[in-house]
């Protein structure tokens, strides 16, 4: 059986789930939940996820009430 592959979708889903549980979505935590994935691959996708969240937060704070 092939080891699980870290895809952008899998990393996003796991990171969102960790945040919903009040946990930090670290590379190790994401790898653990996915069940594998290389450090560099998970880091790349997690960095993209963090950047997207930061952009969404910035837009949300810029929108007038």
OpenMM code with the backbone's topology and positions (N, CA, C; nanometers):
from openmm import Vec3, app, unit

residues = "UNK UNK UNK UNK UNK UNK UNK UNK UNK UNK UNK UNK UNK UNK UNK UNK UNK UNK UNK UNK UNK UNK UNK UNK UNK UNK UNK UNK UNK UNK UNK UNK UNK UNK UNK UNK UNK UNK UNK UNK UNK UNK UNK UNK UNK UNK UNK UNK UNK UNK UNK UNK UNK UNK UNK UNK UNK UNK UNK UNK UNK UNK UNK UNK UNK".split()
positions = [
    Vec3(0.0840, -0.1179, 0.0000),
    Vec3(0.0000, 0.0000, 0.0000),
    Vec3(0.0885, 0.1243, 0.0000),
    Vec3(0.0577, 0.2171, -0.0864),
    Vec3(0.1357, 0.3409, -0.0968),
    Vec3(0.1047, 0.4324, 0.0210),
    Vec3(0.2049, 0.5078, 0.0660),
    Vec3(0.1809, 0.6005, 0.1763),
    Vec3(0.0894, 0.7150, 0.1319),
    Vec3(0.0143, 0.7725, 0.2251),
    Vec3(-0.0738, 0.8833, 0.1901),
    Vec3(0.0058, 1.0000, 0.1313),
    Vec3(-0.0559, 1.0676, 0.0370),
    Vec3(0.0095, 1.1798, -0.0289),
    Vec3(-0.0514, 1.3092, 0.0229),
    Vec3(0.0340, 1.4042, 0.0532),
    Vec3(-0.0120, 1.5355, 0.0985),
    Vec3(-0.0500, 1.6181, -0.0238),
    Vec3(-0.1784, 1.6421, -0.0395),
    Vec3(-0.2273, 1.7249, -0.1486),
    Vec3(-0.2661, 1.8606, -0.0917),
    Vec3(-0.2769, 1.9630, -0.1766),
    Vec3(-0.3201, 2.0934, -0.1250),
    Vec3(-0.4555, 2.0832, -0.0539),
    Vec3(-0.5471, 2.0057, -0.1095),
    Vec3(-0.6800, 1.9911, -0.0493),
    Vec3(-0.6709, 1.9226, 0.0873),
    Vec3(-0.5905, 1.8180, 0.0979),
    Vec3(-0.5770, 1.7461, 0.2246),
    Vec3(-0.5160, 1.8363, 0.3312),
    Vec3(-0.4132, 1.9116, 0.2956),
    Vec3(-0.3482, 2.0016, 0.3917),
    Vec3(-0.4461, 2.1096, 0.4368),
    Vec3(-0.5218, 2.1652, 0.3424),
    Vec3(-0.6200, 2.2685, 0.3769),
    Vec3(-0.7258, 2.2138, 0.4716),
    Vec3(-0.7789, 2.0969, 0.4417),
    Vec3(-0.8820, 2.0376, 0.5261),
    Vec3(-0.8301, 2.0095, 0.6664),
    Vec3(-0.7101, 1.9548, 0.6758),
    Vec3(-0.6522, 1.9220, 0.8061),
    Vec3(-0.6198, 2.0495, 0.8831),
    Vec3(-0.5625, 2.1493, 0.8161),
    Vec3(-0.5296, 2.2752, 0.8837),
    Vec3(-0.6562, 2.3417, 0.9363),
    Vec3(-0.7614, 2.3447, 0.8570),
    Vec3(-0.8886, 2.4026, 0.9013),
    Vec3(-0.9440, 2.3262, 1.0214),
    Vec3(-0.9348, 2.1941, 1.0182),
    Vec3(-0.9842, 2.1116, 1.1288),
    Vec3(-0.9037, 2.1384, 1.2559),
    Vec3(-0.7731, 2.1508, 1.2436),
    Vec3(-0.6902, 2.1788, 1.3602),
    Vec3(-0.7257, 2.3140, 1.4216),
    Vec3(-0.7445, 2.4152, 1.3381),
    Vec3(-0.7816, 2.5480, 1.3883),
    Vec3(-0.9181, 2.5410, 1.4569),
    Vec3(-1.0116, 2.4677, 1.3989),
    Vec3(-1.1446, 2.4531, 1.4584),
    Vec3(-1.1374, 2.3857, 1.5957),
    Vec3(-1.0372, 2.3023, 1.6162),
    Vec3(-1.0172, 2.2353, 1.7440),
    Vec3(-0.9346, 2.3192, 1.8410),
    Vec3(-0.8921, 2.4372, 1.7959),
    Vec3(-0.8127, 2.5247, 1.8811),
    Vec3(-0.6656, 2.4880, 1.8852),
    Vec3(-0.6204, 2.4118, 1.7861),
    Vec3(-0.4807, 2.3685, 1.7801),
    Vec3(-0.4061, 2.4425, 1.6708),
    Vec3(-0.2759, 2.4496, 1.6862),
    Vec3(-0.1894, 2.5139, 1.5868),
    Vec3(-0.1661, 2.4165, 1.4719),
    Vec3(-0.1919, 2.4590, 1.3486),
    Vec3(-0.1679, 2.3700, 1.2340),
    Vec3(-0.0201, 2.3684, 1.1942),
    Vec3(0.0604, 2.2987, 1.2719),
    Vec3(0.2030, 2.2887, 1.2421),
    Vec3(0.2253, 2.1825, 1.1347),
    Vec3(0.3437, 2.1833, 1.0784),
    Vec3(0.3776, 2.0854, 0.9758),
    Vec3(0.3661, 1.9438, 1.0314),
    Vec3(0.4193, 1.9236, 1.1504),
    Vec3(0.4176, 1.7904, 1.2121),
    Vec3(0.2738, 1.7471, 1.2412),
    Vec3(0.1904, 1.8389, 1.2914),
    Vec3(0.0514, 1.8051, 1.3218),
    Vec3(-0.0247, 1.7690, 1.1948),
    Vec3(-0.0012, 1.8430, 1.0879),
    Vec3(-0.0679, 1.8153, 0.9609),
    Vec3(-0.0212, 1.6803, 0.9057),
    Vec3(0.1093, 1.6567, 0.9077),
    Vec3(0.1621, 1.5281, 0.8607),
    Vec3(0.1009, 1.4125, 0.9391),
    Vec3(0.0898, 1.4304, 1.0684),
    Vec3(0.0356, 1.3255, 1.1538),
    Vec3(-0.1090, 1.2946, 1.1178),
    Vec3(-0.1887, 1.3978, 1.0959),
    Vec3(-0.3304, 1.3773, 1.0617),
    Vec3(-0.3472, 1.3163, 0.9235),
    Vec3(-0.2637, 1.3588, 0.8299),
    Vec3(-0.2731, 1.3043, 0.6943),
    Vec3(-0.2232, 1.1604, 0.6933),
    Vec3(-0.1237, 1.1339, 0.7761),
    Vec3(-0.0658, 1.0005, 0.7811),
    Vec3(0.0584, 0.9887, 0.6960),
    Vec3(0.1132, 1.1029, 0.6555),
    Vec3(0.2340, 1.1028, 0.5740),
    Vec3(0.2506, 1.2335, 0.5014),
    Vec3(0.3319, 1.2296, 0.3997),
    Vec3(0.3635, 1.3499, 0.3234),
    Vec3(0.5002, 1.4009, 0.3625),
    Vec3(0.5754, 1.4456, 0.2643),
    Vec3(0.7093, 1.4948, 0.2946),
    Vec3(0.7010, 1.6302, 0.3642),
    Vec3(0.8016, 1.6574, 0.4438),
    Vec3(0.8088, 1.7831, 0.5189),
    Vec3(0.7989, 1.9021, 0.4237),
    Vec3(0.8757, 1.8985, 0.3153),
    Vec3(0.8787, 2.0132, 0.2236),
    Vec3(0.7460, 2.0316, 0.1502),
    Vec3(0.6797, 1.9233, 0.1163),
    Vec3(0.5509, 1.9329, 0.0479),
    Vec3(0.4450, 1.9895, 0.1412),
    Vec3(0.4377, 1.9355, 0.2621),
    Vec3(0.3398, 1.9851, 0.3591),
    Vec3(0.3679, 2.1308, 0.3910),
    Vec3(0.4943, 2.1670, 0.4071),
    Vec3(0.5298, 2.3060, 0.4372),
    Vec3(0.4837, 2.3987, 0.3256),
    Vec3(0.5066, 2.3600, 0.2017),
    Vec3(0.4676, 2.4430, 0.0873),
    Vec3(0.3167, 2.4680, 0.0866),
    Vec3(0.2394, 2.3615, 0.1044),
    Vec3(0.0937, 2.3748, 0.1036),
    Vec3(0.0431, 2.4479, 0.2278),
    Vec3(0.1062, 2.4255, 0.3413),
    Vec3(0.0647, 2.4933, 0.4638),
    Vec3(0.0983, 2.6424, 0.4565),
    Vec3(0.2113, 2.6762, 0.3987),
    Vec3(0.2456, 2.8180, 0.3789),
    Vec3(0.1432, 2.8867, 0.2886),
    Vec3(0.1011, 2.8184, 0.1840),
    Vec3(-0.0008, 2.8736, 0.0935),
    Vec3(-0.1328, 2.8909, 0.1678),
    Vec3(-0.1682, 2.7947, 0.2515),
    Vec3(-0.2913, 2.8032, 0.3303),
    Vec3(-0.2849, 2.9227, 0.4252),
    Vec3(-0.1707, 2.9397, 0.4923),
    Vec3(-0.1547, 3.0527, 0.5850),
    Vec3(-0.1637, 3.1852, 0.5115),
    Vec3(-0.1037, 3.1942, 0.3942),
    Vec3(-0.1081, 3.3176, 0.3159),
    Vec3(-0.2518, 3.3482, 0.2734),
    Vec3(-0.3247, 3.2474, 0.2317),
    Vec3(-0.4647, 3.2668, 0.1907),
    Vec3(-0.5494, 3.3147, 0.3083),
    Vec3(-0.5279, 3.2556, 0.4254),
    Vec3(-0.6022, 3.2984, 0.5453),
    Vec3(-0.5684, 3.4419, 0.5817),
    Vec3(-0.4412, 3.4795, 0.5706),
    Vec3(-0.4005, 3.6163, 0.6018),
    Vec3(-0.4670, 3.7152, 0.5070),
    Vec3(-0.4764, 3.6787, 0.3792),
    Vec3(-0.5424, 3.7653, 0.2824),
    Vec3(-0.6908, 3.7768, 0.3126),
    Vec3(-0.7544, 3.6676, 0.3490),
    Vec3(-0.8973, 3.6714, 0.3827),
    Vec3(-0.9211, 3.7556, 0.5072),
    Vec3(-0.8314, 3.7447, 0.6064),
    Vec3(-0.8437, 3.8257, 0.7278),
    Vec3(-0.8265, 3.9733, 0.6965),
    Vec3(-0.7327, 4.0049, 0.6071),
    Vec3(-0.7079, 4.1440, 0.5687),
    Vec3(-0.8288, 4.2027, 0.4975),
    Vec3(-0.8907, 4.1264, 0.4108),
    Vec3(-1.0100, 4.1728, 0.3389),
    Vec3(-1.1241, 4.1925, 0.4377),
    Vec3(-1.1381, 4.1014, 0.5317),
    Vec3(-1.2461, 4.1106, 0.6291),
    Vec3(-1.2316, 4.2333, 0.7191),
    Vec3(-1.1089, 4.2706, 0.7533),
    Vec3(-1.0880, 4.3877, 0.8387),
    Vec3(-1.0997, 4.5173, 0.7591),
    Vec3(-1.0825, 4.5127, 0.6282),
    Vec3(-1.0919, 4.6319, 0.5456),
    Vec3(-1.2358, 4.6646, 0.5043),
    Vec3(-1.3229, 4.5659, 0.5138),
    Vec3(-1.4607, 4.5859, 0.4728),
    Vec3(-1.5332, 4.6703, 0.5778),
    Vec3(-1.5960, 4.7797, 0.5353),
    Vec3(-1.6674, 4.8640, 0.6326),
    Vec3(-1.7881, 4.7895, 0.6902),
    Vec3(-1.8237, 4.8223, 0.8130),
    Vec3(-1.9363, 4.7536, 0.8787),
    Vec3(-2.0699, 4.7859, 0.8132),
] * unit.nanometer
topology = app.Topology()
chain = topology.addChain("A")
for resn in residues:
    res = topology.addResidue(resn, chain)
    for name in ("N", "CA", "C"):
        topology.addAtom(name, app.Element.getBySymbol(name[0]), res)
